[in-house]
Amino acid sequence: MAERISRRGFLGWTAAAPLAGPVAFAQQAPARYEPQLVYPCERLAVVSLVRGQERRKLIHDALEAIDDQIRPLLKRKKYVVIKPNNVSTVNQLASTHADTLRGILDYLARRTKGPVVIAESSAGETMEGYHNFKYPEVAREFRSLKVSLVDLNEEAKYEVIPLLSPDLHVQPVRLAARLLDPDAFIISAGILKTHNTVIATLSVKNMTLGAPLRNRPKETPRWNDKRKYHGGVRQTHYNMMLTAQKMAPYWGLAVLDGFEGMEGNGPSSGTPVPHRIAIASTDFIAADRVGVEVMGIDANWMGYLLYCWQVGLGQYDLAKIAIRGEAIASVRRNYRLHRDIERELQWMGPLTEVPPRLG
């Protein structure tokens, strides 16, 4: 949008507009983005959506529901990488729970001999987060799978890709090489959470913003390539799509833990939502579309997911997603969005710059 809309103006506009979704206020942005498919995705996606009262079993059951989708992909790989979402190293609500990992490992235990690597590149001290959330106990419980805990920042192996700076200049970003390993079956262990820049963080966000590295612990000078994604909402969505293009060929399985989601000022300072669901799919875009739906968020607001769909990285068309388990309507909750939602939605409007006249 050409200029910032005041909260009063935004709410006044939406009050007069028809609802386009199920959240408490009108799910209609002041400007709508109309996606044009570059590489149409015609394939049918399969997504499990299950409900339960125990997190570990819930995650396991979500994977069992799409076992026929997972097995053919898993058997081609030499080992498994589980990428948790530890945006915080101290706040459990914001980070992947140990029982989520246990549910995934319960499923894997009957289908692979390992090894399994739990790998994260936290903005804080990765190993500190592992210990705070009791991941070493999980590794000990699953010795037969040869589970190890890896700090991707400490491992410090990377590939460089070019992204856009806030001024739309090219800048290099270092992505963790282990998350680009063709021998690895890569699992995203994400969470249903609202976000302070891209509305919601699910599986694609976990991968694309978890892959950029920062300095090793105690290394100087200090640097953090994750920060290069946060120059502005428009830039962030587009750079996440560019990163997903690089990473998607290596993605194996998306798991979304909605046992206890986060609403409000996510991804690290929100409040809990006792949702009691789990989502899984070998199509990350489809998994996130279902995640957006059950959170009561207008799917047209999710720029980076729309971009990923436009370039053929997965299925975002709900009519082409087969859901196994619960109906979306039966488990939908209206998550309260971040207080900066007006700013977040500005990615949909036109740039304010006036282009030069040609000729």
TORKOL-719739 format. One record per residue (C-alpha): x, y, z; residue number from 0. Coordinates in Angstrom, 1 decimal, always signed. Layout:
BEGIN
@X: X Y: Y Z: Z seq: NUM;
...
This chain:
BEGIN
@X: +0.0 Y: +0.0 Z: +0.0 seq: 0;
@X: +1.3 Y: +3.4 Z: -0.8 seq: 1;
@X: +1.1 Y: +4.8 Z: +2.7 seq: 2;
@X: +0.7 Y: +3.6 Z: +6.2 seq: 3;
@X: -2.9 Y: +3.1 Z: +7.3 seq: 4;
@X: -3.8 Y: +4.2 Z: +10.8 seq: 5;
@X: -5.3 Y: +1.6 Z: +13.1 seq: 6;
@X: -8.5 Y: +3.6 Z: +13.2 seq: 7;
@X: -8.6 Y: +3.7 Z: +9.4 seq: 8;
@X: -7.7 Y: +0.1 Z: +9.1 seq: 9;
@X: -10.4 Y: -1.1 Z: +11.4 seq: 10;
@X: -12.9 Y: +1.3 Z: +9.9 seq: 11;
@X: -12.1 Y: +0.0 Z: +6.4 seq: 12;
@X: -12.4 Y: -3.6 Z: +7.5 seq: 13;
@X: -15.6 Y: -3.0 Z: +9.4 seq: 14;
@X: -17.3 Y: -2.1 Z: +6.1 seq: 15;
@X: -15.8 Y: -5.0 Z: +4.2 seq: 16;
@X: -17.2 Y: -8.5 Z: +4.0 seq: 17;
@X: -15.3 Y: -11.2 Z: +6.0 seq: 18;
@X: -12.9 Y: -13.2 Z: +3.9 seq: 19;
@X: -11.9 Y: -15.5 Z: +6.8 seq: 20;
@X: -12.9 Y: -16.6 Z: +10.3 seq: 21;
@X: -10.8 Y: -14.5 Z: +12.7 seq: 22;
@X: -12.4 Y: -12.1 Z: +15.1 seq: 23;
@X: -11.8 Y: -9.0 Z: +13.0 seq: 24;
@X: -12.3 Y: -8.8 Z: +9.3 seq: 25;
@X: -10.0 Y: -11.0 Z: +7.3 seq: 26;
@X: -9.6 Y: -8.6 Z: +4.5 seq: 27;
@X: -6.5 Y: -6.4 Z: +3.9 seq: 28;
@X: -6.7 Y: -2.9 Z: +2.5 seq: 29;
@X: -5.0 Y: -4.2 Z: -0.7 seq: 30;
@X: -5.3 Y: -7.7 Z: -2.0 seq: 31;
@X: -2.5 Y: -9.6 Z: -3.7 seq: 32;
@X: -3.5 Y: -11.6 Z: -6.7 seq: 33;
@X: -1.0 Y: -14.4 Z: -7.3 seq: 34;
@X: +0.0 Y: -15.3 Z: -10.9 seq: 35;
@X: +1.4 Y: -18.8 Z: -11.2 seq: 36;
@X: +4.8 Y: -19.0 Z: -12.8 seq: 37;
@X: +5.2 Y: -22.7 Z: -12.5 seq: 38;
@X: +1.7 Y: -24.1 Z: -11.8 seq: 39;
@X: +1.6 Y: -26.9 Z: -9.2 seq: 40;
@X: -0.9 Y: -29.5 Z: -10.4 seq: 41;
@X: -0.1 Y: -32.4 Z: -8.1 seq: 42;
@X: -2.5 Y: -33.4 Z: -5.3 seq: 43;
@X: -1.0 Y: -33.0 Z: -1.9 seq: 44;
@X: -1.9 Y: -35.2 Z: +1.1 seq: 45;
@X: -1.9 Y: -33.7 Z: +4.6 seq: 46;
@X: -2.8 Y: -35.3 Z: +7.9 seq: 47;
@X: -4.7 Y: -33.3 Z: +10.5 seq: 48;
@X: -5.3 Y: -35.1 Z: +13.8 seq: 49;
@X: -6.6 Y: -34.2 Z: +17.2 seq: 50;
@X: -5.5 Y: -35.7 Z: +20.6 seq: 51;
@X: -4.8 Y: -35.1 Z: +24.2 seq: 52;
@X: -1.2 Y: -36.3 Z: +24.5 seq: 53;
@X: +1.5 Y: -34.5 Z: +22.4 seq: 54;
@X: +3.9 Y: -37.4 Z: +21.8 seq: 55;
@X: +1.1 Y: -39.7 Z: +20.6 seq: 56;
@X: -0.5 Y: -36.9 Z: +18.6 seq: 57;
@X: +2.7 Y: -36.3 Z: +16.6 seq: 58;
@X: +3.2 Y: -40.0 Z: +16.0 seq: 59;
@X: -0.4 Y: -40.5 Z: +14.9 seq: 60;
@X: -0.1 Y: -37.6 Z: +12.4 seq: 61;
@X: +2.9 Y: -39.4 Z: +10.8 seq: 62;
@X: +1.2 Y: -42.8 Z: +10.8 seq: 63;
@X: -1.7 Y: -41.2 Z: +8.9 seq: 64;
@X: +0.5 Y: -40.4 Z: +5.9 seq: 65;
@X: +2.9 Y: -43.4 Z: +6.2 seq: 66;
@X: +2.4 Y: -44.3 Z: +2.6 seq: 67;
@X: +3.6 Y: -40.8 Z: +1.6 seq: 68;
@X: +6.7 Y: -40.9 Z: +3.8 seq: 69;
@X: +8.1 Y: -44.4 Z: +3.4 seq: 70;
@X: +9.1 Y: -44.1 Z: -0.3 seq: 71;
@X: +11.0 Y: -40.9 Z: +0.4 seq: 72;
@X: +12.6 Y: -42.1 Z: +3.6 seq: 73;
@X: +14.0 Y: -45.3 Z: +2.2 seq: 74;
@X: +16.0 Y: -43.4 Z: -0.4 seq: 75;
@X: +18.1 Y: -41.5 Z: +2.2 seq: 76;
@X: +21.1 Y: -42.4 Z: +4.3 seq: 77;
@X: +20.2 Y: -40.6 Z: +7.5 seq: 78;
@X: +17.6 Y: -38.3 Z: +9.0 seq: 79;
@X: +17.9 Y: -34.6 Z: +10.0 seq: 80;
@X: +15.3 Y: -33.2 Z: +12.3 seq: 81;
@X: +15.2 Y: -29.4 Z: +12.3 seq: 82;
@X: +13.4 Y: -28.0 Z: +15.4 seq: 83;
@X: +12.2 Y: -24.5 Z: +15.8 seq: 84;
@X: +14.1 Y: -23.0 Z: +18.7 seq: 85;
@X: +13.7 Y: -19.3 Z: +18.1 seq: 86;
@X: +14.2 Y: -19.0 Z: +21.9 seq: 87;
@X: +16.6 Y: -21.0 Z: +24.0 seq: 88;
@X: +14.7 Y: -20.4 Z: +27.2 seq: 89;
@X: +11.0 Y: -20.1 Z: +26.4 seq: 90;
@X: +9.5 Y: -23.6 Z: +25.8 seq: 91;
@X: +6.2 Y: -22.3 Z: +24.4 seq: 92;
@X: +8.2 Y: -20.7 Z: +21.5 seq: 93;
@X: +10.4 Y: -23.8 Z: +20.9 seq: 94;
@X: +10.0 Y: -27.4 Z: +19.8 seq: 95;
@X: +9.0 Y: -29.6 Z: +22.7 seq: 96;
@X: +11.0 Y: -32.8 Z: +23.5 seq: 97;
@X: +7.8 Y: -34.8 Z: +23.3 seq: 98;
@X: +7.4 Y: -33.6 Z: +19.7 seq: 99;
@X: +10.8 Y: -35.1 Z: +18.9 seq: 100;
@X: +9.8 Y: -38.3 Z: +20.8 seq: 101;
@X: +6.7 Y: -38.6 Z: +18.6 seq: 102;
@X: +8.8 Y: -38.3 Z: +15.5 seq: 103;
@X: +11.4 Y: -40.8 Z: +16.7 seq: 104;
@X: +8.7 Y: -43.2 Z: +17.8 seq: 105;
@X: +7.5 Y: -43.2 Z: +14.2 seq: 106;
@X: +11.1 Y: -43.5 Z: +12.8 seq: 107;
@X: +12.1 Y: -46.3 Z: +15.1 seq: 108;
@X: +10.2 Y: -48.9 Z: +13.1 seq: 109;
@X: +11.4 Y: -47.6 Z: +9.8 seq: 110;
@X: +15.0 Y: -46.7 Z: +10.0 seq: 111;
@X: +18.2 Y: -47.6 Z: +11.9 seq: 112;
@X: +19.4 Y: -44.1 Z: +11.9 seq: 113;
@X: +21.5 Y: -42.2 Z: +12.4 seq: 114;
@X: +19.3 Y: -39.2 Z: +13.3 seq: 115;
@X: +20.7 Y: -35.7 Z: +13.7 seq: 116;
@X: +18.8 Y: -33.0 Z: +15.5 seq: 117;
@X: +20.2 Y: -29.8 Z: +14.0 seq: 118;
@X: +19.4 Y: -26.2 Z: +14.7 seq: 119;
@X: +20.9 Y: -22.8 Z: +14.1 seq: 120;
@X: +19.4 Y: -20.7 Z: +16.9 seq: 121;
@X: +19.8 Y: -16.9 Z: +17.2 seq: 122;
@X: +20.9 Y: -17.7 Z: +20.7 seq: 123;
@X: +23.2 Y: -20.4 Z: +22.0 seq: 124;
@X: +21.9 Y: -23.6 Z: +20.4 seq: 125;
@X: +23.3 Y: -26.1 Z: +22.8 seq: 126;
@X: +22.0 Y: -24.1 Z: +25.7 seq: 127;
@X: +18.5 Y: -24.4 Z: +24.2 seq: 128;
@X: +19.0 Y: -28.2 Z: +23.8 seq: 129;
@X: +19.8 Y: -28.6 Z: +27.4 seq: 130;
@X: +17.0 Y: -26.3 Z: +28.7 seq: 131;
@X: +14.5 Y: -28.2 Z: +26.7 seq: 132;
@X: +15.9 Y: -31.6 Z: +27.7 seq: 133;
@X: +17.0 Y: -32.8 Z: +24.2 seq: 134;
@X: +19.9 Y: -34.8 Z: +25.6 seq: 135;
@X: +17.4 Y: -37.0 Z: +27.5 seq: 136;
@X: +15.7 Y: -37.7 Z: +24.2 seq: 137;
@X: +18.9 Y: -38.7 Z: +22.5 seq: 138;
@X: +19.7 Y: -41.1 Z: +25.3 seq: 139;
@X: +16.2 Y: -42.7 Z: +25.1 seq: 140;
@X: +16.7 Y: -43.4 Z: +21.4 seq: 141;
@X: +20.2 Y: -44.8 Z: +21.4 seq: 142;
@X: +19.2 Y: -47.4 Z: +18.8 seq: 143;
@X: +18.7 Y: -44.6 Z: +16.3 seq: 144;
@X: +22.1 Y: -43.1 Z: +17.1 seq: 145;
@X: +20.6 Y: -39.7 Z: +17.8 seq: 146;
@X: +23.1 Y: -36.7 Z: +18.0 seq: 147;
@X: +22.6 Y: -33.0 Z: +18.7 seq: 148;
@X: +24.3 Y: -30.6 Z: +16.3 seq: 149;
@X: +24.7 Y: -26.8 Z: +16.5 seq: 150;
@X: +24.7 Y: -25.7 Z: +12.9 seq: 151;
@X: +26.5 Y: -22.5 Z: +13.9 seq: 152;
@X: +29.3 Y: -24.5 Z: +15.5 seq: 153;
@X: +29.5 Y: -26.9 Z: +12.6 seq: 154;
@X: +30.0 Y: -23.9 Z: +10.4 seq: 155;
@X: +29.6 Y: -25.6 Z: +7.0 seq: 156;
@X: +27.6 Y: -23.6 Z: +4.6 seq: 157;
@X: +26.6 Y: -22.7 Z: +1.0 seq: 158;
@X: +26.2 Y: -19.1 Z: -0.1 seq: 159;
@X: +23.1 Y: -17.8 Z: -1.9 seq: 160;
@X: +22.3 Y: -14.3 Z: -3.2 seq: 161;
@X: +19.4 Y: -12.4 Z: -1.6 seq: 162;
@X: +18.1 Y: -8.9 Z: -1.7 seq: 163;
@X: +19.0 Y: -6.2 Z: +0.8 seq: 164;
@X: +16.4 Y: -3.7 Z: +2.0 seq: 165;
@X: +17.7 Y: -1.4 Z: -0.8 seq: 166;
@X: +17.1 Y: -4.2 Z: -3.3 seq: 167;
@X: +20.8 Y: -4.8 Z: -3.8 seq: 168;
@X: +22.4 Y: -8.2 Z: -3.9 seq: 169;
@X: +23.8 Y: -9.5 Z: -0.6 seq: 170;
@X: +25.3 Y: -13.0 Z: +0.3 seq: 171;
@X: +23.7 Y: -15.2 Z: +2.9 seq: 172;
@X: +25.3 Y: -18.4 Z: +4.4 seq: 173;
@X: +22.9 Y: -21.4 Z: +4.6 seq: 174;
@X: +23.7 Y: -24.4 Z: +6.7 seq: 175;
@X: +25.1 Y: -27.1 Z: +4.4 seq: 176;
@X: +23.6 Y: -30.0 Z: +6.4 seq: 177;
@X: +20.1 Y: -28.7 Z: +5.4 seq: 178;
@X: +21.1 Y: -29.0 Z: +1.8 seq: 179;
@X: +22.5 Y: -32.5 Z: +2.0 seq: 180;
@X: +21.0 Y: -34.8 Z: -0.7 seq: 181;
@X: +21.7 Y: -37.9 Z: +1.5 seq: 182;
@X: +19.5 Y: -36.6 Z: +4.4 seq: 183;
@X: +15.8 Y: -37.0 Z: +4.9 seq: 184;
@X: +15.0 Y: -33.6 Z: +6.4 seq: 185;
@X: +12.1 Y: -33.1 Z: +8.8 seq: 186;
@X: +10.9 Y: -29.7 Z: +9.9 seq: 187;
@X: +9.5 Y: -29.9 Z: +13.4 seq: 188;
@X: +7.6 Y: -26.6 Z: +13.5 seq: 189;
@X: +4.9 Y: -25.1 Z: +15.7 seq: 190;
@X: +1.7 Y: -23.1 Z: +15.0 seq: 191;
@X: +2.7 Y: -19.6 Z: +16.0 seq: 192;
@X: +1.9 Y: -16.0 Z: +15.0 seq: 193;
@X: +4.8 Y: -13.9 Z: +13.9 seq: 194;
@X: +6.0 Y: -10.2 Z: +14.1 seq: 195;
@X: +6.9 Y: -9.9 Z: +10.4 seq: 196;
@X: +5.3 Y: -12.6 Z: +8.2 seq: 197;
@X: +2.0 Y: -13.1 Z: +10.1 seq: 198;
@X: +2.5 Y: -16.8 Z: +11.0 seq: 199;
@X: +5.5 Y: -19.1 Z: +11.3 seq: 200;
@X: +5.0 Y: -22.8 Z: +10.4 seq: 201;
@X: +7.2 Y: -25.3 Z: +8.5 seq: 202;
@X: +8.6 Y: -23.2 Z: +5.6 seq: 203;
@X: +9.5 Y: -20.4 Z: +7.9 seq: 204;
@X: +11.2 Y: -22.8 Z: +10.3 seq: 205;
@X: +13.4 Y: -24.0 Z: +7.5 seq: 206;
@X: +14.2 Y: -20.8 Z: +5.6 seq: 207;
@X: +15.0 Y: -18.7 Z: +8.7 seq: 208;
@X: +16.6 Y: -21.6 Z: +10.5 seq: 209;
@X: +19.1 Y: -22.3 Z: +7.8 seq: 210;
@X: +21.0 Y: -18.9 Z: +7.8 seq: 211;
@X: +24.0 Y: -19.1 Z: +10.1 seq: 212;
@X: +25.5 Y: -16.8 Z: +12.7 seq: 213;
@X: +28.9 Y: -16.7 Z: +14.4 seq: 214;
@X: +30.1 Y: -19.7 Z: +16.3 seq: 215;
@X: +29.7 Y: -19.4 Z: +20.1 seq: 216;
@X: +32.4 Y: -17.0 Z: +21.5 seq: 217;
@X: +33.6 Y: -16.2 Z: +17.9 seq: 218;
@X: +34.6 Y: -12.7 Z: +17.1 seq: 219;
@X: +33.8 Y: -10.6 Z: +15.1 seq: 220;
@X: +30.1 Y: -11.4 Z: +15.7 seq: 221;
@X: +27.8 Y: -11.7 Z: +12.7 seq: 222;
@X: +24.3 Y: -13.0 Z: +12.0 seq: 223;
@X: +23.0 Y: -13.8 Z: +8.5 seq: 224;
@X: +19.4 Y: -14.2 Z: +9.9 seq: 225;
@X: +19.3 Y: -10.5 Z: +10.3 seq: 226;
@X: +19.7 Y: -10.0 Z: +6.6 seq: 227;
@X: +16.1 Y: -11.2 Z: +6.2 seq: 228;
@X: +14.6 Y: -8.6 Z: +8.4 seq: 229;
@X: +15.1 Y: -5.3 Z: +6.5 seq: 230;
@X: +11.4 Y: -4.9 Z: +5.6 seq: 231;
@X: +8.3 Y: -7.0 Z: +5.3 seq: 232;
@X: +8.3 Y: -7.0 Z: +1.5 seq: 233;
@X: +12.0 Y: -8.0 Z: +1.3 seq: 234;
@X: +11.5 Y: -10.7 Z: +4.0 seq: 235;
@X: +8.7 Y: -12.6 Z: +2.1 seq: 236;
@X: +10.7 Y: -12.5 Z: -1.2 seq: 237;
@X: +13.9 Y: -13.7 Z: +0.4 seq: 238;
@X: +12.2 Y: -16.5 Z: +2.1 seq: 239;
@X: +10.9 Y: -17.7 Z: -1.3 seq: 240;
@X: +14.4 Y: -17.5 Z: -2.8 seq: 241;
@X: +15.7 Y: -19.5 Z: +0.1 seq: 242;
@X: +12.9 Y: -22.0 Z: -0.2 seq: 243;
@X: +13.8 Y: -22.5 Z: -3.9 seq: 244;
@X: +17.3 Y: -23.5 Z: -2.8 seq: 245;
@X: +16.2 Y: -25.7 Z: +0.0 seq: 246;
@X: +13.0 Y: -27.4 Z: -1.2 seq: 247;
@X: +14.6 Y: -30.1 Z: -3.3 seq: 248;
@X: +16.0 Y: -31.5 Z: +0.0 seq: 249;
@X: +12.9 Y: -31.3 Z: +2.1 seq: 250;
@X: +11.4 Y: -34.6 Z: +3.3 seq: 251;
@X: +8.6 Y: -34.0 Z: +5.9 seq: 252;
@X: +6.8 Y: -31.2 Z: +7.5 seq: 253;
@X: +5.5 Y: -31.7 Z: +11.0 seq: 254;
@X: +3.5 Y: -29.0 Z: +12.8 seq: 255;
@X: +2.9 Y: -29.2 Z: +16.5 seq: 256;
@X: -0.4 Y: -27.5 Z: +17.4 seq: 257;
@X: -0.8 Y: -29.2 Z: +20.7 seq: 258;
@X: -0.1 Y: -25.8 Z: +22.2 seq: 259;
@X: +0.2 Y: -23.1 Z: +19.7 seq: 260;
@X: +1.1 Y: -19.4 Z: +20.2 seq: 261;
@X: -1.0 Y: -16.4 Z: +19.5 seq: 262;
@X: -0.5 Y: -12.6 Z: +19.9 seq: 263;
@X: +3.1 Y: -11.4 Z: +19.8 seq: 264;
@X: +4.8 Y: -14.4 Z: +18.4 seq: 265;
@X: +7.1 Y: -15.9 Z: +17.5 seq: 266;
@X: +8.6 Y: -15.7 Z: +21.0 seq: 267;
@X: +6.5 Y: -13.4 Z: +23.2 seq: 268;
@X: +3.0 Y: -14.6 Z: +22.6 seq: 269;
@X: +0.5 Y: -16.5 Z: +24.7 seq: 270;
@X: -0.5 Y: -20.2 Z: +24.6 seq: 271;
@X: -3.4 Y: -21.7 Z: +22.6 seq: 272;
@X: -4.4 Y: -25.2 Z: +23.8 seq: 273;
@X: -5.3 Y: -26.3 Z: +20.3 seq: 274;
@X: -4.5 Y: -30.1 Z: +20.7 seq: 275;
@X: -3.8 Y: -30.8 Z: +17.0 seq: 276;
@X: -0.9 Y: -31.9 Z: +14.8 seq: 277;
@X: -0.4 Y: -31.6 Z: +11.0 seq: 278;
@X: +2.0 Y: -33.5 Z: +8.8 seq: 279;
@X: +2.8 Y: -33.7 Z: +5.0 seq: 280;
@X: +5.6 Y: -34.3 Z: +2.6 seq: 281;
@X: +4.5 Y: -31.1 Z: +0.9 seq: 282;
@X: +5.6 Y: -28.2 Z: +3.1 seq: 283;
@X: +3.5 Y: -25.6 Z: +1.3 seq: 284;
@X: +0.3 Y: -27.7 Z: +1.7 seq: 285;
@X: +1.1 Y: -28.4 Z: +5.4 seq: 286;
@X: +1.4 Y: -24.7 Z: +6.0 seq: 287;
@X: -1.8 Y: -23.9 Z: +4.1 seq: 288;
@X: -3.7 Y: -26.3 Z: +6.4 seq: 289;
@X: -1.9 Y: -24.7 Z: +9.4 seq: 290;
@X: -3.0 Y: -21.2 Z: +8.3 seq: 291;
@X: -6.6 Y: -22.4 Z: +7.9 seq: 292;
@X: -6.8 Y: -24.0 Z: +11.4 seq: 293;
@X: -5.3 Y: -20.8 Z: +12.9 seq: 294;
@X: -8.1 Y: -18.7 Z: +11.3 seq: 295;
@X: -5.7 Y: -16.6 Z: +9.2 seq: 296;
@X: -6.6 Y: -15.4 Z: +5.7 seq: 297;
@X: -4.4 Y: -17.5 Z: +3.4 seq: 298;
@X: -4.0 Y: -14.6 Z: +1.0 seq: 299;
@X: -2.1 Y: -12.7 Z: +3.7 seq: 300;
@X: +0.8 Y: -15.2 Z: +3.7 seq: 301;
@X: +3.2 Y: -13.6 Z: +1.1 seq: 302;
@X: +6.0 Y: -16.1 Z: +1.4 seq: 303;
@X: +3.7 Y: -19.1 Z: +1.0 seq: 304;
@X: +1.9 Y: -17.6 Z: -2.0 seq: 305;
@X: +5.3 Y: -16.9 Z: -3.6 seq: 306;
@X: +6.4 Y: -20.5 Z: -3.0 seq: 307;
@X: +3.2 Y: -21.7 Z: -4.6 seq: 308;
@X: +3.6 Y: -19.3 Z: -7.5 seq: 309;
@X: +7.1 Y: -20.8 Z: -8.3 seq: 310;
@X: +5.9 Y: -24.4 Z: -8.0 seq: 311;
@X: +7.4 Y: -25.4 Z: -4.7 seq: 312;
@X: +4.2 Y: -27.0 Z: -3.4 seq: 313;
@X: +0.5 Y: -27.0 Z: -3.3 seq: 314;
@X: -1.4 Y: -24.0 Z: -1.8 seq: 315;
@X: -4.7 Y: -24.6 Z: -3.5 seq: 316;
@X: -7.0 Y: -26.1 Z: -0.8 seq: 317;
@X: -9.1 Y: -27.8 Z: -3.5 seq: 318;
@X: -6.0 Y: -29.8 Z: -4.4 seq: 319;
@X: -5.1 Y: -30.9 Z: -0.8 seq: 320;
@X: -6.5 Y: -34.1 Z: +0.5 seq: 321;
@X: -6.8 Y: -34.0 Z: +4.3 seq: 322;
@X: -6.7 Y: -37.2 Z: +6.3 seq: 323;
@X: -8.2 Y: -37.0 Z: +9.7 seq: 324;
@X: -10.2 Y: -34.1 Z: +11.1 seq: 325;
@X: -12.1 Y: -31.6 Z: +9.0 seq: 326;
@X: -10.5 Y: -28.1 Z: +9.1 seq: 327;
@X: -13.7 Y: -26.5 Z: +10.3 seq: 328;
@X: -13.9 Y: -28.9 Z: +13.3 seq: 329;
@X: -10.5 Y: -27.8 Z: +14.7 seq: 330;
@X: -10.3 Y: -24.2 Z: +13.6 seq: 331;
@X: -9.3 Y: -21.7 Z: +16.3 seq: 332;
@X: -9.1 Y: -17.9 Z: +15.7 seq: 333;
@X: -5.6 Y: -17.0 Z: +16.8 seq: 334;
@X: -5.1 Y: -13.4 Z: +17.9 seq: 335;
@X: -2.6 Y: -11.9 Z: +15.6 seq: 336;
@X: +0.5 Y: -9.8 Z: +16.4 seq: 337;
@X: -0.1 Y: -6.2 Z: +17.4 seq: 338;
@X: +1.9 Y: -5.0 Z: +14.4 seq: 339;
@X: -0.4 Y: -6.7 Z: +11.9 seq: 340;
@X: -1.0 Y: -3.4 Z: +10.0 seq: 341;
@X: +2.7 Y: -3.1 Z: +9.2 seq: 342;
@X: +3.0 Y: -6.8 Z: +8.4 seq: 343;
@X: +0.3 Y: -6.5 Z: +5.7 seq: 344;
@X: +2.0 Y: -3.7 Z: +3.9 seq: 345;
@X: +3.9 Y: -6.2 Z: +1.7 seq: 346;
@X: +0.7 Y: -6.5 Z: -0.4 seq: 347;
@X: +0.5 Y: -2.9 Z: -1.5 seq: 348;
@X: +2.5 Y: -1.1 Z: -4.3 seq: 349;
@X: +5.9 Y: +0.4 Z: -3.7 seq: 350;
@X: +6.0 Y: +4.1 Z: -3.0 seq: 351;
@X: +8.8 Y: +4.8 Z: -5.3 seq: 352;
@X: +7.9 Y: +6.4 Z: -8.7 seq: 353;
@X: +9.7 Y: +4.6 Z: -11.5 seq: 354;
@X: +11.7 Y: +6.7 Z: -14.0 seq: 355;
@X: +10.2 Y: +7.4 Z: -17.4 seq: 356;
@X: +11.8 Y: +5.4 Z: -20.2 seq: 357;
@X: +12.6 Y: +6.5 Z: -23.7 seq: 358;
